[in-house]
Amino acid sequence: MHDNLIYIYVGSYTQPIRFGTGQILYGKGKGIYRFKFNIETGELTDDGLVAEAANPSFLTIDPSGKHLYAVNELKEYKGMACGSVSSYKIDNETMDLEYLNTRPTGGTDPCHVEINKENSHVFVSNFMSGSVCVFPIDKDGSLCEASCFIQHEGSSINKLRQSSPHAHSLTFDADNKRAFVPDLGIDKLMIYETDFVNGKLIPGKTPWFKVKPGAGPRHCEFYGDYCYLINELLCSISVLFYDSENGTFKEVQEITTLYGSFEGDNICADIHITPDGRFLYGSNRGHNSIVTYSIDKKTGMLSFVDSIPCGGETPRNFAIDPTGRFVLVCNQDTDNICVFSIDSETGRLTQLSDYAVPTPVCVKFYRKKA
């Protein structure tokens, strides 16, 4: 194994799925794919299909690097009106996935899965029904029965997209003291205290931060004292000052994700910050672009740097490699992953190559354990 080679696992859609927009996507994938990734050149080498699964759209890998978890983004599982989440053991020699078990998520279309630093629980966001579910992790990495289920309530002003709650992701603050769930349907960033002893999420003293009506918050990332929240419907990023003592937010900036002349519909997807905290990227679906900002370390504010084509259509999840030199973008509707290099001085992206992957949704980096 060469030191400059790491792996990526890619989640895909494998069957038809109706999105909140009403659009039906016909997934072409077969499950979870694997590539070798050269961290010096950015080159990907196809390493095959490693797990057949139903709509394993979003993935996470535990901190020990021994297990991978995937949501199965479904509206029905074993006759129940819900999706599911599956656990796999990663073979440290072959990088193959050994299937462990599957649990129902209690809500429909689970679209995001996260794990805490303590490696004790898995957290799933159910998009269509707007709920969050917590699963204790057993000693062998498999998932126990859910220890917590929270159903969001409410609606907002966009009649088509916000008639009910739509939990989209879950992100922890730096010390895992709190978890935050952007809910696109109710225009709130939900705030929870974490209890990893009992596997619970407890509504915070201030239980939510309300964003602009119709914004549609989707994903967020923390860096320093700031939280960066991408709004799917208003195509903007909210910069929020985070008071870690009280678990509250104050908006200090809202900045658009759309630059240049564009006529048509656009919705945002993902957001990520480089490991050194200097640059932030967001993805636009419709405009089909990746937007780059620089981050002011003192104020947390964003300044526009560049916006470039994403190398395909409908950029969903994207990821920055552990060295902070490359961005890999999953273009869902053109069946490809594009590799971009990051200019370390300016943060600008340059497309290097693209690789065929059927209906890719999510990409996760994995470095073989010593």
C-alpha positions in Angstrom: 0.0 0.0 0.0 1.5 3.3 -1.1 1.3 6.2 1.3 -0.1 8.4 -1.4 -3.1 6.1 -2.0 -6.3 6.4 0.0 -9.8 5.1 -0.8 -13.1 6.7 -1.4 -16.5 5.1 -1.0 -19.4 6.4 -3.1 -23.1 6.1 -2.3 -25.6 5.9 -5.2 -29.3 5.8 -6.1 -30.3 2.3 -7.3 -34.0 2.6 -7.9 -36.7 5.3 -8.6 -37.1 8.0 -6.0 -39.6 10.9 -5.8 -37.9 14.0 -4.4 -39.6 16.8 -2.4 -39.6 18.8 -5.7 -41.9 16.2 -7.2 -39.2 15.1 -9.6 -38.7 11.3 -10.0 -35.1 10.2 -10.4 -34.4 6.8 -11.9 -31.4 5.5 -10.1 -28.8 3.6 -12.2 -26.5 2.5 -9.4 -26.1 -0.9 -7.9 -25.0 0.1 -4.4 -21.8 1.4 -2.8 -18.7 1.8 -5.1 -15.0 2.1 -4.2 -12.1 4.0 -5.9 -8.5 4.3 -5.1 -7.4 8.0 -4.8 -3.9 9.3 -5.3 -3.5 12.2 -3.0 -0.5 13.5 -5.0 -2.1 13.6 -8.4 -5.8 13.5 -7.7 -6.2 10.5 -9.9 -9.0 8.0 -9.2 -8.9 4.3 -10.1 -12.1 2.3 -10.2 -12.1 -0.4 -7.6 -15.5 -1.8 -8.2 -18.9 -2.3 -6.6 -18.3 -3.3 -2.9 -21.9 -3.6 -1.6 -25.2 -4.1 -3.3 -27.8 -2.1 -1.5 -31.1 -0.2 -2.0 -30.5 3.5 -2.5 -27.4 3.8 -0.2 -27.4 7.5 -0.9 -25.5 8.9 2.0 -22.6 7.4 3.9 -20.5 7.9 7.0 -17.4 6.1 8.3 -16.7 5.8 12.0 -13.7 7.5 13.7 -11.9 4.2 14.2 -12.2 3.5 10.4 -13.6 0.0 11.1 -17.2 0.5 10.1 -19.3 2.3 7.4 -22.9 3.2 7.7 -25.3 4.0 4.9 -28.9 5.2 4.8 -31.3 3.4 2.5 -33.3 6.3 1.1 -36.7 4.6 0.8 -40.3 5.3 1.5 -41.1 1.7 2.5 -39.0 -0.9 4.4 -40.4 -4.3 5.2 -44.0 -3.1 4.8 -43.4 0.0 7.1 -43.7 3.6 5.9 -40.0 4.4 6.5 -36.5 4.0 5.2 -33.6 2.2 6.8 -29.9 2.4 7.8 -27.4 -0.3 7.2 -24.0 -1.1 8.9 -20.9 -2.6 7.3 -17.5 -3.8 8.6 -14.5 -2.5 6.6 -11.9 -5.1 6.0 -8.5 -3.3 6.7 -6.7 -5.6 4.2 -9.0 -5.7 1.2 -11.2 -2.5 2.0 -14.2 -4.7 1.2 -17.4 -4.2 3.1 -19.0 -7.0 5.1 -22.7 -6.4 5.7 -23.7 -6.5 9.4 -27.4 -5.4 9.8 -30.2 -3.0 8.9 -32.6 -1.0 11.1 -35.8 0.9 10.2 -35.3 4.7 10.7 -38.9 5.5 11.7 -39.3 8.1 8.9 -39.4 8.2 5.1 -36.5 9.0 2.8 -33.5 9.0 5.2 -31.0 11.3 3.4 -28.2 11.8 5.9 -26.2 9.7 8.4 -23.7 10.9 11.0 -21.7 9.4 13.8 -20.4 11.0 17.0 -16.7 11.3 17.9 -17.2 8.9 20.8 -18.2 6.2 18.2 -21.2 5.3 20.3 -24.2 6.3 18.2 -25.4 6.8 14.6 -27.7 9.7 13.8 -30.1 9.6 10.8 -32.1 12.5 9.3 -35.4 11.4 7.6 -36.0 14.0 4.9 -39.6 13.4 3.6 -41.3 12.9 7.0 -39.0 15.4 8.9 -37.6 13.4 11.8 -34.3 12.4 13.5 -33.5 8.9 14.8 -30.6 7.8 17.0 -29.1 4.3 17.1 -26.6 2.9 19.6 -23.7 1.0 18.1 -23.1 -2.6 19.3 -19.6 -3.9 20.1 -19.3 -5.5 16.6 -20.3 -2.3 14.8 -23.9 -3.3 14.1 -26.8 -1.1 15.0 -29.0 -1.7 18.0 -32.6 -0.6 18.1 -33.3 3.1 18.1 -32.7 4.8 21.4 -34.3 8.2 20.4 -36.8 9.4 17.8 -37.8 13.0 17.3 -40.5 14.2 14.9 -40.3 17.8 13.8 -43.5 19.8 13.4 -44.5 22.8 11.3 -44.3 24.4 7.8 -43.2 27.5 6.1 -44.1 29.8 3.2 -43.0 27.8 0.1 -46.2 25.8 -0.5 -44.5 23.3 -2.8 -41.5 22.5 -0.7 -42.4 23.6 2.8 -45.8 22.2 3.6 -44.3 19.9 6.3 -40.9 19.4 8.1 -38.0 18.1 6.1 -34.9 17.3 8.3 -31.9 17.3 6.0 -28.7 16.7 8.0 -27.2 16.6 11.5 -23.9 18.3 12.4 -22.1 18.4 15.8 -20.3 21.4 17.2 -16.6 21.1 17.9 -16.9 19.3 21.2 -20.0 17.2 20.4 -21.9 19.0 23.1 -24.7 19.9 20.8 -26.2 18.6 17.5 -27.8 20.8 14.9 -30.4 19.7 12.3 -31.3 22.1 9.5 -35.0 21.5 8.6 -35.8 22.7 5.1 -39.5 22.5 5.6 -39.8 24.7 8.6 -37.0 27.1 8.1 -35.3 26.3 11.4 -31.9 25.1 12.5 -32.9 22.8 15.3 -30.7 22.8 18.4 -30.2 19.7 20.6 -28.1 18.9 23.6 -26.4 15.5 23.3 -26.7 12.6 25.8 -24.4 9.8 24.6 -24.9 7.8 27.8 -28.6 7.3 27.0 -28.4 7.9 23.3 -30.7 10.9 23.4 -31.1 14.3 21.7 -32.6 16.8 24.1 -34.1 20.1 22.8 -31.8 23.0 23.7 -32.9 25.8 26.1 -33.1 27.8 22.9 -34.6 24.9 20.7 -34.0 26.4 17.3 -32.6 29.3 15.2 -35.1 30.7 12.7 -33.8 31.5 9.3 -35.3 33.8 6.7 -38.8 32.5 5.6 -38.5 30.4 2.4 -34.7 29.9 2.9 -34.9 26.1 3.2 -31.8 25.3 5.3 -30.0 22.1 4.3 -26.5 21.5 5.5 -24.1 23.3 7.9 -20.4 23.3 8.8 -18.7 24.8 11.8 -15.3 26.5 11.9 -14.1 28.4 14.9 -16.9 30.5 16.4 -19.0 30.3 13.2 -21.5 28.1 11.7 -22.0 28.2 7.9 -25.5 27.2 6.8 -26.4 26.6 3.1 -30.0 27.4 2.2 -31.3 25.2 -0.6 -34.3 27.3 -1.7 -33.0 30.9 -1.4 -29.6 29.9 -2.8 -27.6 31.6 -0.1 -25.3 30.9 2.8 -26.0 32.2 6.2 -22.9 33.0 8.4 -24.0 32.5 12.0 -21.9 33.5 15.1 -22.2 30.6 17.5 -22.3 31.2 21.2 -21.0 27.8 22.4 -21.8 28.6 26.1 -25.5 29.2 25.6 -26.0 27.2 22.4 -27.4 30.2 20.4 -26.8 31.8 17.0 -26.7 35.3 15.6 -26.6 35.9 11.8 -23.7 38.1 10.8 -24.0 37.7 7.0 -26.1 36.2 4.2 -24.4 35.8 0.8 -25.7 34.5 -2.5 -24.4 31.3 -4.1 -25.3 32.4 -7.7 -22.9 34.5 -9.8 -23.0 35.4 -13.5 -26.0 35.5 -15.7 -28.4 32.6 -15.2 -32.0 32.0 -16.1 -33.7 29.0 -14.7 -34.3 27.2 -11.5 -31.5 26.5 -9.0 -31.4 24.8 -5.6 -28.3 24.5 -3.4 -26.9 21.2 -2.0 -23.7 20.8 -0.1 -21.2 23.0 1.8 -17.6 22.3 3.0 -14.6 24.2 4.4 -11.0 23.4 3.7 -9.0 21.8 6.6 -7.1 25.1 7.2 -10.4 27.1 7.5 -9.4 29.5 4.7 -11.9 28.6 2.0 -15.5 27.5 1.7 -17.3 25.8 -1.2 -21.0 25.3 -2.0 -22.8 23.4 -4.7 -25.6 24.7 -7.0 -28.0 22.3 -8.8 -29.5 23.8 -11.9 -26.8 26.4 -12.2 -24.6 23.3 -12.0 -21.7 25.1 -10.3 -19.3 25.1 -7.4 -19.0 28.5 -5.7 -15.8 29.4 -3.8 -15.4 32.0 -1.0 -12.6 33.0 1.2 -13.2 33.2 5.0 -12.1 36.1 7.1 -10.6 34.4 10.2 -11.4 37.4 12.5 -15.0 38.1 11.5 -16.0 34.7 10.0 -17.4 36.6 6.9 -17.3 35.2 3.4 -15.9 37.0 0.3 -16.8 35.7 -3.2 -13.8 34.2 -5.0 -15.0 32.3 -8.0 -17.9 30.2 -9.4 -17.1 27.4 -11.9 -19.0 24.7 -13.7 -19.2 21.5 -11.7 -18.3 19.3 -14.7 -21.8 17.7 -15.0 -25.4 18.2 -13.8 -26.9 18.3 -10.3 -23.9 18.4 -8.0 -25.0 16.7 -4.8 -22.6 15.9 -2.0 -18.9 16.8 -2.6 -15.9 16.3 -0.4 -12.5 17.9 0.2 -9.7 15.3 0.5 -7.8 15.1 3.9 -4.8 17.0 2.5 -7.0 20.0 1.5 -5.7 19.8 -2.1 -8.6 18.4 -4.0 -12.4 18.5 -4.2 -14.4 15.6 -5.5 -17.9 16.4 -6.8 -20.8 13.9 -7.3 -22.8 14.9 -10.3 -25.9 12.9 -9.8 -27.7 13.4 -13.1 -24.7 13.0 -15.5 -23.3 9.8 -13.7 -19.8 11.2 -13.0 -17.5 12.3 -10.3 -15.3 15.3 -11.1 -12.0 15.9 -9.5 -10.8 19.5 -9.0 -7.5 20.8 -7.6 -7.5 23.6 -5.0 -5.2 26.6 -5.5 -3.7 26.8 -2.0 -3.2 30.6 -2.3 -6.6 31.7 -3.8 -8.9 28.7 -3.1 -9.8 28.6 -6.8 -10.7 25.3 -8.3 -9.4 23.8 -11.6 -11.1 20.7 -13.1 -8.6 17.9 -13.6 -10.7 14.9 -14.6 -14.0 13.1 -14.4 -14.9 9.4 -13.8 -18.1 7.5 -14.6 -20.2 6.4 -11.6 -23.9 5.6 -12.0 -26.1 8.2 -10.1 -23.5 9.2 -7.5 -24.8 11.0 -4.4 -22.1 10.9 -1.7 -18.4 10.5 -1.5 -16.4 9.6 1.7 -12.6 9.4 2.0 -11.0 6.5 3.8 -7.3 6.0 4.8 -6.2 2.5 5.5 -5.4 2.0 9.2 -1.7 1.3 10.1 
